Structure formats: C-alpha cells, structure tokens
C-alpha cells in the first residue's frame, strides 16, 4: 500500500537541494533513560508533539530533560507553510478527551513548565480556540503549580476567537512571526504578517500580566535590515520575548535554505534585539520557540521584577 504524502501540495514543486549542515548544527542527548521515559508517556497517552511532527533538532536534548511541546487538535494542519514539516491535509475530528490526556501527561512528567501548541484548524468556526481553552484549563486544574505557555495559530478570519484562550489561566502567550514581511507570500501563504502583529498586540492589551513571545527564523532569504525591522515591529506590539533561530530545510520540496548564519551573527542579532527593549532575547542556531522554555520563563519573571524595581526607584 502506497504511503500518503505528508505534503501533497508540494509534490509538483521544484527540487531545492539540501545544503550540508555546518559543525555548529548538532543536537545532543543528555540522559537516554529519561528520553525514553518521556517517549513512553507520550506514546501511552497517544499524544502528538511538535517535537516529532516538526522534526525538531532539539528533541533528544529536550526529551532527555522531560521537556516536550504538546501539539493539540491532531497532527494534520490546514495550512501549507513552505518551511514546515507538519503534515497537511484534511484534519480529523477533535479528540474530546485530549484535555484530560494532556493534563495527565503533564502530571506524570512532573513538569514545572509546559508548552502547548497546535496545528492550524481553519476548518473550525473558531479555529479551535474553545478546545485550546479546555486543554489549558484542564492542565491548570490538575497541575496548579505548573506554568503554562501556549503557542497559538493566528486565528485569521476568526474574529476575536483568540480571546477565549486568554481567559484561561496561562502564563505565556506565544505566536511566531516566523519570517520578514517580504517573504510572507511564499513562506507563509495562508498567513498575514500584520495580522500576526495585531494578534500579539491585542493579546498584551487583553492580558497585560501574561508574557507575550514571538520568534523568527533566519536563512530564508531575508536581509539584515529586514530582521531588525521585525524586531522593531514586535516591540511596537509590546512583545516581551523574541527568539531567533536557524531555518533548517526539512526536504527538497520545502522552501530553499538561502544560507546558514554563523553563531557570531546570532550573537550580533541578539545584542541588537536587547537594545530594542525586550525583556528577554534568545538568539542561536538551534533556538526554537519552546527550546529551554522552562528556564526562559524564570528569566522572564526575573527581568520583569528587575524592571519594576528600577521604575519604583525613578
């Protein structure tokens, strides 16, 4: 039986040769026993993780520390982003038991911080925001001491559906910009750059105490000035935390990798971002949205406290 293609929309696209990875693009495993314990919990609860579906280079390191990013609402996305390895097609019905499954997994893994993301569900009237809310609340109810971070879709053409998620008891609201405005048509054909900015801006207005976060990939063909402009745009939306990481081309049918940035270039970008006023910046080749999310959450709290102390002294 012929296996169904993960990306049927890309079958007729031209081949883009894969570039050899440089020495600094290397994942690592820190504890193989814990890695397989994490894998067992994920499999037993029949959960989907973005770590696996998006072929994340940090999966071995993160799972070795019992860090996993849960992806809800199925494993099939209704979008066809040119950079993403999550499969596309017609999704199945929502799993009504998913809130319980996620909350149980968080409890079993004894997570101090959890990241919950999802596929895009443009087929649903509310984009899946009500389901997102139920997952977050169930997780909070069973894990009152766990900090919760959500990485959401843009809910384009879904009105104020995103507000439902913000009514849940969460700590970090994340939505990734992914790339510069000029590349949106080819890289994120189903999204709109300024709609994503507006989502982040409105999320902060709606819930000022919740940290907002966004990320960008480099190596897609953008230039230095465009990256700096994205930083300015995110600050204008009052985003607290920016992540900058290297784009890794999943296959020859995905968007071509323009080039690998050197670690020193990431340091330079990180330094510039810090001058823009973000509470926290993470910039490195292997930086991903939920990479070291638990440690970064503590850093965010410390940075906010220091900022408040400085304001009180003025």
C-alpha positions in Angstrom: 0.0 0.0 0.0 1.4 3.4 -1.1 2.0 5.7 1.9 0.1 9.0 1.7 2.4 12.0 1.2 2.9 14.3 4.2 2.8 17.3 1.9 0.6 16.6 -1.2 0.6 20.3 -2.0 4.4 20.2 -2.5 4.6 17.2 -4.8 4.8 19.3 -8.0 7.1 21.9 -6.6 10.7 22.2 -7.9 13.5 20.4 -6.1 15.6 22.5 -3.8 18.8 20.7 -2.9 19.6 20.3 0.8 22.8 22.1 2.0 25.2 20.3 4.2 24.9 21.3 7.9 27.8 23.1 9.5 29.5 21.8 12.6 27.5 24.0 14.9 24.2 22.4 13.9 24.3 19.4 16.2 21.7 18.0 18.6 22.6 16.2 21.8 21.2 13.7 24.2 21.9 14.2 27.9 20.1 11.3 29.5 18.9 8.4 27.4 16.9 6.8 30.2 14.8 9.9 30.7 14.5 10.4 27.0 12.7 7.0 26.7 10.6 7.6 29.8 9.3 10.8 28.1 8.7 8.9 24.9 6.8 6.3 26.8 4.5 8.8 28.4 3.8 10.5 25.1 3.0 7.2 23.4 0.9 5.7 26.2 -1.3 8.8 26.2 -1.4 8.8 22.4 -0.3 12.4 22.3 1.1 14.4 19.4 4.2 16.5 19.9 5.5 19.3 17.7 9.0 17.9 18.6 8.3 14.8 16.4 5.9 16.3 13.8 8.1 19.3 13.0 11.3 17.2 13.1 12.8 19.5 15.7 16.6 19.2 16.0 16.4 19.6 19.8 14.2 16.6 20.5 16.9 14.4 22.0 18.1 17.1 24.4 14.6 18.3 25.4 13.1 14.8 25.9 16.2 13.9 27.9 15.2 16.6 30.3 11.5 15.7 30.3 10.6 18.7 28.1 8.0 18.1 25.4 5.8 20.5 23.5 2.3 19.1 23.1 0.5 19.7 19.8 -3.2 19.6 20.1 -6.1 19.3 17.7 -4.5 16.5 15.7 -1.4 16.0 13.6 -2.7 17.5 10.3 -2.6 21.2 9.5 -4.9 23.1 7.2 -2.1 25.4 6.1 0.7 24.7 3.7 3.6 26.8 5.0 6.7 26.3 2.8 9.1 25.9 5.8 7.1 23.5 8.0 7.3 19.7 8.2 4.0 19.1 10.0 1.8 17.2 7.5 -1.0 19.0 5.7 -4.4 17.8 4.6 -7.9 17.4 5.9 -7.9 17.0 9.7 -9.9 14.5 11.8 -12.5 15.5 14.4 -11.3 16.9 17.7 -10.5 14.5 20.5 -12.8 15.4 23.3 -10.6 13.5 25.8 -7.5 15.5 24.8 -7.7 18.0 27.7 -7.6 15.0 30.1 -4.8 13.3 28.3 -2.6 16.4 28.2 -3.2 17.2 31.9 -2.4 13.6 32.9 0.8 13.7 30.9 2.0 16.9 32.5 1.2 15.4 35.9 3.1 12.2 35.1 6.1 14.0 33.8 6.0 16.4 36.8 6.6 19.4 34.5 7.3 22.8 36.1 6.6 24.4 32.8 4.6 23.2 29.8 4.3 24.4 26.2 1.0 23.7 24.4 0.8 24.4 20.7 -1.5 23.3 17.8 -1.9 22.8 14.1 -3.9 25.4 12.2 -7.6 24.4 12.1 -9.1 26.8 9.6 -11.8 24.3 9.1 -13.3 25.0 12.5 -15.5 28.0 13.1 -13.5 29.3 16.0 -10.1 28.0 14.7 -10.1 25.6 17.7 -9.9 28.3 20.4 -12.5 26.7 22.6 -10.7 23.4 22.5 -7.4 25.2 23.3 -9.1 26.8 26.3 -10.3 23.5 27.6 -6.9 21.9 27.3 -5.2 24.8 29.2 -7.9 24.8 31.9 -7.7 21.0 32.4 -4.0 21.2 32.6 -4.2 24.1 35.1 -6.8 22.3 37.3 -4.6 19.2 37.6 -1.3 21.0 37.7 -1.8 24.2 39.7 1.9 24.8 40.2 2.9 24.3 36.6 3.5 27.4 34.4 1.6 27.2 31.1 2.8 28.6 27.8 0.7 28.5 24.6 2.0 28.8 21.1 -1.1 29.6 19.0 -2.2 29.9 15.4 -3.1 33.4 14.1 -6.9 32.7 14.0 -7.0 34.6 10.8 -10.6 35.5 9.8 -11.8 34.1 13.1 -12.5 37.4 14.7 -11.9 37.6 18.5 -11.7 33.8 18.9 -8.2 34.1 20.4 -9.7 35.9 23.4 -11.1 32.6 24.6 -7.6 31.3 25.2 -6.6 34.4 27.1 -9.5 33.8 29.5 -7.7 30.6 30.5 -5.2 30.6 33.4 -1.9 30.8 31.3 1.4 32.5 31.8 2.9 33.0 28.3 1.1 33.8 25.1 3.3 33.0 22.1 2.6 33.4 18.4 5.5 33.2 15.9 6.1 35.8 13.2 8.4 33.3 11.5 9.9 35.5 8.8 10.1 39.0 7.4 7.1 40.7 5.6 8.6 40.4 2.1 8.7 36.6 2.3 5.3 36.0 3.7 3.6 35.3 0.3 5.9 32.4 -0.4 6.9 31.2 3.1 3.5 31.6 4.9 0.9 31.8 2.1 -2.0 31.3 4.4 -1.0 34.0 7.0 -0.7 37.8 7.1 2.3 39.5 8.7 0.4 42.5 10.1 -2.5 40.2 11.3 0.1 38.3 13.4 1.4 41.6 14.8 -2.1 42.7 15.6 -2.8 39.4 17.4 0.3 39.8 19.6 -0.5 43.5 20.3 -4.1 42.7 21.2 -3.1 39.7 23.4 -1.0 42.1 25.5 -3.8 44.6 25.8 -6.2 41.9 26.8 -4.0 40.3 29.4 -1.2 42.7 30.4 0.2 40.3 33.1 0.7 37.5 30.6 4.1 37.5 28.9 4.0 37.7 25.1 6.5 36.0 22.9 7.3 35.6 19.2 10.0 34.1 17.1 11.7 34.4 13.7 13.7 32.0 11.6 16.7 33.2 9.5 18.2 31.8 6.4 15.1 32.0 4.3 16.4 34.8 2.1 15.9 37.8 4.3 18.5 40.5 4.8 19.9 42.1 8.0 17.9 45.3 7.8 14.6 43.3 7.4 15.4 41.3 10.6 16.0 44.5 12.5 12.7 45.8 11.2 10.9 42.7 12.6 12.4 43.4 16.0 11.1 47.0 15.9 7.6 45.7 14.8 7.5 43.2 17.6 8.5 45.9 20.2 5.8 48.2 18.8 3.4 45.3 19.6 4.8 45.3 23.1 6.2 41.7 22.8 8.3 40.7 25.8 10.4 37.9 24.4 11.9 37.3 20.9 13.5 34.1 19.7 15.8 34.0 16.7 16.9 30.6 15.2 18.3 29.0 12.1 15.9 27.7 9.4 16.6 24.0 8.6 15.1 22.9 5.3 13.0 19.7 6.0 13.1 18.3 2.4 14.0 19.1 -1.2 10.3 20.2 -1.7 10.3 22.8 1.1 11.4 26.4 0.8 15.1 26.6 -0.1 17.6 27.3 2.6 19.4 30.5 1.5 22.3 30.2 3.9 23.4 29.2 7.4 24.1 32.0 9.8 27.3 31.7 11.9 26.9 31.7 15.7 28.7 35.1 15.8 25.9 36.5 13.6 23.3 35.2 16.0 25.2 36.9 18.9 25.1 40.1 16.9 21.4 39.8 16.3 20.8 39.0 19.9 22.8 42.1 21.0 20.8 44.3 18.7 17.5 42.8 20.0 18.5 43.5 23.6 18.9 47.2 22.8 15.3 47.3 21.5 13.9 46.8 25.0 12.7 43.1 25.0 12.6 41.6 28.5 14.4 38.5 27.1 16.2 37.5 23.9 17.2 34.1 22.7 19.4 34.0 19.6 21.3 31.0 18.5 21.4 28.4 15.6 19.3 25.9 17.5 17.0 28.3 19.2 13.4 27.3 18.8 10.2 28.7 20.2 9.9 26.2 23.1 13.7 25.4 23.5 14.6 25.9 27.2 11.1 27.4 27.7 11.1 26.5 31.4 14.4 28.3 32.1 13.4 31.2 29.9 10.1 31.6 31.9 12.1 32.1 35.1 14.3 34.6 33.3 11.3 36.5 32.1 9.9 36.7 35.7 13.3 37.9 37.0 13.6 40.5 34.2 10.1 41.9 34.8 10.8 42.1 38.6 14.1 44.0 37.9 12.3 46.4 35.5 9.6 47.1 38.1 12.2 47.7 40.8 14.0 50.2 38.5 10.7 52.0 37.8 10.0 52.3 41.5 13.4 53.9 42.1 12.9 56.6 39.5 
